[in-house]
Amino acid sequence: MLGGLLTTLTIILSGTIYAPHITEWSGKSKLWHAIFGAKQYGDEAVQSLFLGFPFILGVVVTLLGLIILGIEYYKTFEKQR
């Protein structure tokens, strides 16, 4: 869980630092565009970090860790009864 959380929060932090430097983006959120990116139209440079896959992977690992933590907590709670 901690590895996924560290990955996800690091990507959010790097996107937050990079977002003010983006001059053109698509969508509603500049941060979302900085992390996931978009298609390139013509010869213009796409200003994005393209960290969508590691971000989603970090979220999945965090959720799996939380599920495992919940199951182990439940087992410990049931033993005490």
Secondary structure, 3 states (H helix, E strand, C coil): CHHHHHHHHHHHHHHHHHHHHCCCCCCCCHHHHHHHCCCCCCCCCCCCCCCHHHHHHHHHHHHHHHHHHHHHHHHHHHHHC
